[in-house]
Amino acid sequence: QVQLVESGGGLVQAGGSLRLSCAASNSIFVNSRVGWYRQAPGKERELVATISTGGITNYADSVKGRFNISRANAKNTVTVYLQMSSLRPQDTDVYYCNIYSPPIDSWGQGIQDTVSS
């Protein structure tokens, strides 16, 4: 069982910033792709951003230039951060951390971010 510990998020006004963090403790995850996805009620979960072991990033078009994903690898822990700036009301969603290391594809419990207009 993979445990992903998410933190951050909350309520912010449009134009503001939030930072999400997600930590996974297991040495095998240091070499995993990690990322963030989001999901609105009644909609499919969608990519926000991912980052590979080598630091290669991939962003959804809707967040490019506003969000920044980064990671920190320790000996047995990988932590992924999502710095969100210039937030818009349409960024309101539940955000999920993901760690992908085949055959493992694990998700955090989700964290609510709300952007008020």
N, C-alpha and C positions, 0 to 999 in steps of 0.2 A: 504494500500500500504506500503510495507516494503522497506525502503531505506537503501541500503548498500553502504558505502562510502569506496572505495578502494584507496590505495595510494602505492607509491613505484614503484619498477620495473625500466625498462629502458634498457640501452645498457651496456654490460659488456664484457670483454674478457674472453675467456675460462680459467677456473681455479679461476675466481673471485667469488664475492658474491653479492647477492641482498637480500633485505628484503621487503616483502609485508605486508601491513596492511589493515584491513577491520573492519569497525565499524558499529554496528547496534544499534540504540537507541530505546529500548522498553523493559520494565521490563520482559516481558515473554521470551525474548531471552536469558536471563541470564541462563536459564535452557535448552538451545537448543544445539544440536550438530552443530558444525561449521566446515568449512573446505575449502579447495582449490582444484579446478579442473583445467584442462588445455585442450586447444583444438587447433590443428593445422588446417590450411585450408584443407578442403575436408576430414577431419577425425572426428570421434566421440569425444565428450568430455570425458575425462578420469580422474579418481581419481588421485590426488596428495597426499593429506593427510587430515585426519579429526581428530577432537578432541572432546570428549564428555564433558559433564558437570563435570564429575568426573575426567577428565584428561586422559582418556584412548585414546591413539592415534592409528591411522591406517595409514600406508604409502604404496604407490605403491612400488613394488620391485625396480623399476628403480631409486628411490630417497632415499632409505634407506641408512642411514649413511652419507648422504650429506645434506638433508633438515631436518629442525626441526620446528614443528608446536607448537604454544603455544597460550594461551588465557588469557585475563584479564577481569574479571567481575567487573563492578562497579554497583551502585544501579540500574541504568536504561540503562546501555550500556554494550554490550559485544564487545570486540575487539579481533580479531584473527590475529596472526602474522605467517608469513612463512619466516624463515631464510633459504636462499638457498646458499649453499657453494659448492665449487669444481664444478662450473657450466660447462656444456658441450654445444656445439652447438645444440645438439639434445634436449636440454631443452628450446630452443626457441619456444615460444607459446604465445597464449593469456591465461592469468590466470584469473579464475573466483572464486570469493568468494561465498560461499553457506551457508545458514542458514536453518536448518531443524528442524522444530518443528510442527509435524502434527496437522492440515492439511497444515501448511505453509511450503513451499519449495521454497525459494527465492534465486535469483542470483544477483550478482553485474553486472556492465556493462562490465567488463573485462578490463584487463590491460596487455599491451604488454611487454613481456620480450624478449630481443634479446641477444644471446650469440655469439660473433664473434670468429672465430677460429684463 
